[in-house]
Amino acid sequence: MYIYDLPTTGTISFSDFLVTTDLVSQVSQTTQLRARLRAVLKENRAGTSILSSSSATSSSQAECNDGGVGNTDWLTIIKRIEEYLPNLLAVFNSVQTDDLILRYEPVFSWRTSISSSRFRGPGRMELAGLYYELASTLLTYSLTLSNFATAAVNGLGSFETNRSLSSQQRKDKDDKLRWAADTLCRASGILLYLSTELLPKWKDSVGSLDGLPPDLTEEATLGLSKVCLAEAQGLAIRKLVSPSLASSVDRVTPGPPLEKGHPSASLLAKLHLCVVEDIEASLALMRTVGEKGRSKGKKGGVGGRKAGGGGGGEPGLSANYEHELSSRISETNDAIARMGLGDAEEGGAGGGGGGGGVGKKKLFGKFKLGHKGKNDAPSPSPSPSPAGGGGRGGGGFYSAPSTTTSSNSDLEISSSLLKYLSFSSQFHRAIAYKWLAIDSGESSNKIGTAISLLSLSTSILSSSTLRDLTSSLCNISISSSTLLPTKKRGKTGDRGVVDQELATVEHWLQSYKKLNDTVSFQPIPPAAEVQAKVPAGRAALLVKKYSLPSPGWGPGSEGYRGRGWEGLSREEMHLLDEEHPARRNLVGMDGGGSGEWGSGDGGGGRVAYAGQGAYY
């Protein structure tokens, strides 16, 4: 299972860019909650950096994906996000209804999580708009849930083969596996919501999302959703085989015949094939993101200005900032003409007395963005863009993404994540072939087909490609496997996951070969023939559909009464159609309290009764 590097975020005060007289305390509370979230994310990043630097002395540990799994308090980060989200949604909706007015375009700063530059590591992306803040927060939420589940599973160890455990202890650990699978389904639901609802809604509002980091593209978030679901499927497989492993006799190299009471080999094969399908789809989506980024880098050149940044050579400033800067320069020139200071260069170079210095100081003071003197005329408001925004004071709210630090064309999906996905896909395919072979040999007495499938499984597990991936990653754990994680070979000589599975497959292969040579005498079909008959995968779990929590205040909260907007309280929201102008651009209208998940596609985000969706 994979531990993601969580992002960090820069400081920002909501009261700096929000104008209000009635919601001052709520805006201040939102700033405070965001600062608390930033603090725990910085602490997590610092702990990960210390761990990485301490293990960097060994070259074999250069690309380890440990991430401080045992040292991080993932639950605290989750709580901070869940406290912050309702207030962020309240700010989001209040800007829509003019309960809050944007003083200027807010710019939020977040580091990337699954992408990085080849030489500088994770990049810091500064983008304008509240959509970026909401999307980044939800992405961090989902990755933290995934890390939390992974840490819980890693803490269980190989409990299935521990005979000293009581039945109650074994039941508690099985329940922990089920909880981890549920948590991964929740994370998958958040990522699916990002990919299919929030990001398309953002795109509809601004018209283009070309400046986004790879982490927040629709392809990457959909791919991450499939990864989380595949990991949950793997945990479901592990829970399914747990009782039979606890009562098995041969735990070193199990072979034929299959023990009585063991789960169906055909079912296990289809479950593994479903994991393969999800991971391969995710890998294809991740590679698509990388190819799109490289093609944009070739067309626009590294350092070119992104969407909303104009066509100049200096990267970083959005269209609204450039408009404000040009208006400041125009006002300054008019003021200079009225004051009789003459040409700007003469005033700067003459230096006759102190008056020139003061004039120069005033001159450059006016060039600062956001600077307002007491005699300054208000700058003209930017004209509304075709994509939306209108007169809500929210030109920045709807602005297209525009980077203000570095270009995103040099950001690529993390190589460790791509290697992990490639490894997981090949490993689960090999195990699926193993169970298909066992089903053919034990249930259908097709020994020749079983030998062909086991040979395919052996070739995958012993291939140089899989070995190279294994050597480049350390602490590999497979969600469906109870075997020890891959480690650097030491004095104990512990075998890794691949070696242990390879030994089991070879044991079954040799047993079937002896049986075929002495009893069955069946022809062995070619590999292409048996591969053509491989069935489709079967899902054990579904994505838990996610809906945003209720806003803490403002539109959509209980008892809300806004400025002329009727029917926007939670008690009256059901009276308005989803496409009604009063609620079309609002978010968090379908949630309930602290964010909810419905079971499968028909959950609708509402929990109908206690324990719904909790049985598998």
N, C-alpha and C positions, 0 to 999 in steps of 0.2 A: 504494500500500500504506500501511497505517495504523501509526503509532507510538503505542503506549499509554503513558500516564503510569503509572509503577509506584508502588505505595503505599509508605509508610513505616510503621514500627511502633514502639511504645513499649517501654521497657525493662521487663524482668521477670526475676526469679530463680526458677528452679524449686525450689531448695532452700527457699525461703520457704514454699511451700504443700505440699511433699511431705515425708512422714515416712518415713525409711528408715535402716537401720543397715548394710545389705549393699551398697547401690548408691549410696553417697555420691559416689564418683568419677565414676560414669556420669551422675548428675544434674548434677554440676558441669560436666562436659564438654558436656552439652546446653545449659546456660546460656551457656557460652562460645561454642558454635557459633551460637546464636541471636544473641548480641551481634555476632558477625562479620557475620552476614547483615544485621542492622540497620544496621551501619556502612556497608556498600556501598550499601544502599538509600537511606540518608541522603545519601551522596555523590552518587548518581544524581539525587536530588531537588534537591540544591543546584546541580548542574550544569545541570539543566533550568530552574531558576528564574533563574539568571544569564543563560542564553541567551534566555529569554523577556523578561526586563527589558531586555536590550540591544537587542532587536528591537521593543520596544513603542513606539519613537519614531515609527514609521510606522503610520498607521491601517490601512493595507491588510494589515499583518502581525498584526493583533490576534488572529486566529483561526488562525494558522499551525500546522500539525501537523508540526513538524520534530522536536522532542523531543530535539535533540542526538544525532541518529542516528549521526553520524560521530564523536562525542566520547565515547561511553559504552562501557565495557568490559562488554558484555553477558555474555561468557563467564565473567567473574569472578563475576557475580551468579548465574549458573546453577550454577557449582561450589559456591558457598556454600549454595545451596538443597539441592543433592544431598548435601552433607555433613551438613546439618541434619536432613533428612527421616528417615533411619533411626533417629536418636536420638529424634526426636519420636514416631515410631511405637512405639518401645520404651517411652517414658513412657506413651503412650496404652494400650498393652496391659497394662503392669505395673499400672496403676491398676485394670484389670478383674480381675486375678488376685490382688489384695491384696499384690503384691510392693512396691507403693508405696501409701501411704495419703495421702489428701488432708487436709491440716490445715484448709484453708478453701477456699472457692470461688475459683478463679483467674479473674481478669479480664484479657483480652488486648485490646490497643489496636492498631487498624490504620486507616490512611486508605483512603478509597475510590479506585478506579482509573478506572472508566468512568462514575461518577456524581459529581455535585457540587451544591452549593447555588448558587442564582442569584447570591447576593451574597458568599458566604464561600468559594467554591471547594470543593475536595475536603474532605469531612467526616471527622473522626476518630471512629470508632465503637468504643466499649469494650463488649465482650460477654463473657459468662461461659461457660466451658467449653472443654475441649480440642478439641472438634469445630470450634469457630470458628477456633482456631489452625491446625488441619490444613487446613481449607477455604481459609483466607486464604493459607497457604503454597503450596498447589497452584495457586490462582488466579494468584499472583505468578509461579510457575514457568512456567505456560503463556503468560502475557503476555510474559515475558522471552524465551522461545523464539521467539515470534512477532516480537518486536522484533529479535532476533538474525538471523533469516532475512531480515527486511526490510532491515536494515543491509547484509547481505551482497549482496543483490540490487541495492541502490542503488549499491554500490561497483563493480558490473560495468559500468555505463554501457550505451551502445548498441553493444556489441561486435559484434553480428551484421553491422552495416554497415561495420565497420572492415576494409578490405582489407589493411592492413599486418600483421594478425595471422597468425602461422603456424598450421598445422593443429593442432599440439600446444597452443598457447595457446588456440585456439578450443575444443578438446576440454576443457581445464581449466575454462574458463568454463561450458561446458555441464554439466560435472560439478558445478560450484558451484550452478547452477540446480536440478539434481536434488537436491542436498543440502538446499537451501533449501525445496524442496517437501516433502521428507521431514520436515524440522524442523517445518513448519507442520502436517503430518499428525499429528506427535507432540503438538503443542500442542492440536490439535483433539481428540485422544484423551483428554488430561488433562481438558479442559473437559467432554467427554461423560461421563467417569467422575464428575466432580463433580455433574453434573446428574442422572444416572440412577442413581447408586449411593450416593455419600457423603451428599449432601443428603437424599435420601429416608430413608437409614438414620438420620441425625440427627433427622429429623422423627419417625420411628417411636420413637426413644428418648425424646424430650421431649414429643411430642404436638402441638406447635405451633411454627412458625418465623416468627411475625409480626414479630419485632423485627429481622430481618436487613436489612442495607443492600441496595440494588438489585443491587449487583455479585454477591451470593451467592444470588440467587434462582435457582430451577431454570430459569426462562424466560431470564434473562440469560446464564447459563452455557451453555445449549443454543444460544442465539443466537450467542455468541462462538465456539462450536465450529463452527458453520456458516460463520462469517466466515473462520476460519482454513482450513477445508477449501476454501472458494471461492477464497481467495488461492492455495492450493496448486494448484487446478485451473487458475488463470490462468498460473502458472509452467509447468505441464505444456503448456499451449497454446503458450507462448513457446518452449519447448524443441522442440516439434514443428515449428514454422515456421522455426526458426533455420537449418537447412541451406539451405533455399530462399532465405532472405533473403541469406545469404552469397554465393550465386551469381547473384542477380538482377541484371538490367541497369538497369531503371528503378527507382530508389530514392526519387525525389522524389514523383511522383504515379503509382504503378503502376495500370495499367488493362488492358483486354482486349487480346489474349487472355491467359488465365491461363498462366503459364509452365509448361513441361514439368517434371515432377518435384515440383511444388508439392503439399502435402498436400491431401486431399480437402476441397473447400469445404463439402460437406454435413457432414462430420465436425467441421470447425471450428465450424460454426454450432451443432451440437448440444452441443459442449463449452461454447461461450459461453452457450447457453441453460441449461445445468446450473449455471453460475456465477450466472446471474440468479435461478434458483429458490432456490439456497442463500441469496443475499443478501436476496432479498425475504422469505424465511421468517425470517431473522434480524431484519430490520427490523420485521416484524410482532411478533415476540417482544419486541423492545426497547420498542416502543410499548405493548405490553400491560403491561410492567413499570411504565412511566410512568403509565398510566391507573389501575393498581391502587394506586400510591402516592398519586395525587391523591384517589382515592375514599376511602382510609383517612384521609387528612388532613382531608377534609370531615367524616367521621363522628366521628373521635376528637378533632379539633382539634389544632393545632400545640402541641407541648409536653406532650401527654397522656402518661400512663405506658403503657409497652409491656407485652407479655406477660411475666408473671413479676414485674411491678413493682407489683402491687396496684392499688388504685383511688384513690389520693390525688392531690393536685395537684402534688407535687414530683416531677419526672421523675428517673429514674436508678437508684434502688435496687431490687435484685431482691428476691424474696420471702425468700430465705435471709438476706440482709443485714437486712431489716426484722425478721425473727424474732430474729436475734442482737441487734439494737439493743434490741428490746423486752425481751429477757431480761436485758440489761445494766442497763436502767433499773430493772427489778424487783429485781435483786440489789442495786443501789445504794440503793434505798429501804429494803430490808430491813436493809442495813448501817447506814444512818443511824438507823433506829429502834433497832437494838441498841446503837449508840454513844451514844444519847441526845442527838443533835444537834437534835432537834425538827424543825420545819418548815424546808424547804430555803430558802425565801425569807428567814426570820428569820436563819438562819445566814449567809446571804450579805449581808444588809443590816446586821446588828448590828456586825460588824467589831470586836468587843471583844477586843483583843489579837491575838497571832499565831496562836492556835489556830484562830480562825475562818478565817483565810486558808489555813491548811494544809488544813482540812476542805474548803474550796471547791476547792482544787487537786486533792485526791483525788477529789472529786465529779466534776469535769469530766474528769479523767483516765480515769475508768471509762466515760465515754460514747464513748471512741474505739473504733472497730471493731477487733477483734483484740487489744485490750489485756487483759492478764492480770496481776493482782497475785499475789504469792506466796501470799496467803491466800484468793484467789478460788476459789470452787467452779467446777468445769468447767461450761460452759453446756450445756444439753440439746441433743442432736443433733437436727437437723430430722427430722421424720417423713418416711418415704419417700413420694415422689409416685407417683401411679398410673401415670405414664409409665415408671417404672423407677428404678433407682438402688439400691434395696434397702439392704443393709447394707454396701456396699462402701466406705464412707467417701467416696463420690463423689456426694453430693447435688448439688454444683456441676458434676460431670462430666456429669450428665444434665439440668442445669437448662435451661429454655427461655431463648432469647435475651432479654436485657434491656439496653437501652442505658443507659450511665451518664454520657454527655456530653450529646449533643443528640438531638433527635428525628430519625428518618429520613424523616419525611413530607415534608420540604422538599428531599430529595435527588432529583434527576432525572438520567436518562441524559444524558451529555454531548452537547451540541448539535453539536459538531464530529464526533462519531462518527456521529450520525444523518444529518448532511449528507453525510458520506463514503459511507455505505451507500446513500443515495438517489442520489448521483452515480454510484457504481459500478454500481448496478442499471440505470440508464438508459443508461449508456455501453455496458455489455456487451450490452444488448438491441439497441442500434443496430448494434453490430458483428455480432451474430447475424443481423440482417436483411440486412446487407451480404453475408455469406457465403451466406445462403439465396438472395439475388438472383443472386450469381455462379454458384451451383450451377444455378439455373434457366436462366440464360442460356448457360452454357458446356456443361453436360451434357445439358440437356433441350431447349435451343433455345426456351424459353418467354420470349421477350424482353419481352412485355407484363407477365408476372408479375414479372420481374426489375425492370422500371421501377417498378412499384408498390411493391415491397419497398425499393428504393433511395430512393424518395420518402419512405417511412416512416422510414428511417434518417436521411435528411437533415433531416426535420422534428424528430427527437429531438435530433440534434447541434446544430441551430441554434435550438432552443427557448430562450425566455427563462428557463425554469425551470432548465435545465442550465447556462446562462450565469451565473445568479445563484449556483448552487452552486459553480461554478468560481471565481467572483470572491471568494467567502467562504472558500475554502480555497487555501492555497499549497503548493508543492512536491508537487503531486499526482502520484503514479506509479501506473500500472496494471500489475498483475502480468503480464498477458498481452501487454503492449505494450512494444516496444523504443524507443518514441518518447521525446522529451525530456519531463521533468516540466514542469508548468505553472508559469510564473514571471511576475513582474510585468514587463510589457514595458519593455525598456530600449533603449539605443542599438543593440543588436545585432538587435532585432526578431525574436527567436526566437519561433516559433509553439508554442503549447502542444499538449498531447495532443489535445484536442478539435478544434482548428483543423486539425491535420495529418490527422486521420482524416476530418474533414469535406471537406477538399480531395480526398482519395482517393475518397470516396464520390461526390462531385459529378463527378469525372472519369469514373468508371464510368457514372454516370447519363447524362451528356451523350453518351458513346460509344454507349450502348444506345439512346438516343433517336434519334440520327442513323441507327443501323442499322435501327431500326423504321420511321422515316420514309422510308427509301430502299429497303429490301429486304424486311423481315418483314411490315410492315403488320398487326401483331397488336393486338387490342383490349387496353386496359389495365384489368384488373379493379379494382374498388373496394378500398379498404384493409381494410374489414371482411372481405371474402372471403378475402384472402390471410392475414390474421391468424388466421382460423379454421382454416387449414391448417398453422399453425406446429407443427412436431413437438415432442415432449418432449425435454428435455435428456439428455445422456449423460455419465456420470461417467468421468473418466480415472483418478482416484485414490480410495482408500477411507481412512476414518479408521483410524489405527493404534491398536488397542485398548491401553489403558494399564492396567498393574497396579502397585500400590504396591511399593516396594523392600522387601527383607527388613529387619525390625527389627534394629538394631545389637546389641541385647542384650535379655534378657527373653523373654517368650513369642514363639515363632515364630523365634527365633534358633537357631543351631547349638549343640547341646549343652546346651540350657536344661533345668534341673530346678528347678521352682518349689515352692511350699508346698502339697504334696498334689495338684498338678495333673499328671497323667500324659498323655503324648502331645502336649504342646504344644511340643516341640522341632521344628525344621525336618525332622529325619530321621523323625519319627513323625507329623507333622501329617496325612499322607495317610490314616492309619488312622481318623481321625475324620470324620464327615459334616459338611458345612458348617453344618447346623442343630443340631449337637451343642451342648449348653449350655456346654461348656468353650471353644468357639471361635466361638460365634455373634456375640459383640460385638467380637471381635478384628479388627484390620485388618492389611494387609500379609502375609496368609498365602499369597497366590498369586503373589507376586513372586519375584524371584531376583536378589539382589545389589543393583543400583543402580537398579532400576526398568526395566521392559521393555515393549516394544510388540509386539503381534502384528499380522500383516497382515490387514486387513479385519475382518469380524465373526467369523471362525473362528480368529483367531490365538490366543485364549485367554491372551494375555499371556506365552507361553513361546516362546523362540527355539529351533526344532528343529535348525537347522543354520546355519552361517555364511553370511551374505548373504541370508537369507530375506527376501522382500518387497522386494528392492532392484532389481528389474528392471521398468522401464517406460520 
